[in-house]
Amino acid sequence: MPPAMTDLLDIWASHSPLAGHALEKITVDFLLPTGIYIQMDVPRDATIQHIKLLLWKQAQNFPLFPSLGEMESHMFECVNQAAVHEELEDETRRLCDVRPFLPVLKLVTRNCGRAERLLDSKIGVLIGKGLHELDAINDQEVKDFRCKMFRITEEKMQQAQVMTCAEWLQACCSPQLEPTAATLVTDGVNDRPADLKVFIHFDQSQVSSCAPTAQPLII
């Protein structure tokens, strides 16, 4: 079987000649809102949060650094390898997972509604498609389904907010047992109450555990 072919122009491909001399690091171009351009080598598997911290330390040596303000009020934007514009609200993602094109990261000021944008970002990562791509779909069935799911989710969230601790625990961690004594275990002959023994076998072990019951068990 011939070896798999990889795109030599893909800087994120393993052993790509464009990745530079150090496979564990990659050269990234950073565009700051102050008009400053910074080029810096960063670890390929570093999180976006760690990369922003490295950039902030490096930016202290450049003009107009005080104009940036606080680090937490900024986030990165990029165009990924799939030619999709992406706002990196979720800063726990790794750079090698984001795969920015060239690569270039643009630092921008955060807008309001960060919690909602962060949720949208996580949903996009989970489904493998940005929510703005779904918004661009001109399919009424898809739009109706999304509206219906949004209403159901909103109703469930409102119900959860008024639950007591016991109700919340019951809803999230419901026991896989009947809530009431519905059936009496009998011996099957004279319909007399019978004892029930539970044997538990542990995976990758020769040990079995027996839990005898002295009293009839109601299930």
Secondary structure, 3 states (H helix, E strand, C coil): CCCCCCCCCCCCCCCCHHHCCCCCEEEEEEECCCCCEEEEEEECCCEHHHHHHHHHHHHCCCCCHHHHCCHHHEEEEEEECCCCEEEECCCCCEHHHHCECCCEEEEEECCCCHHHHHHHHHHHHHHCCCHHHHHCCCCHHHHHHHHHHHHHHHHHHHHHHCCCHHHHHHHHCCCCCCCCCCCECECCCCCCECCCCEEEECCCCCCEEEECCCCCCEC
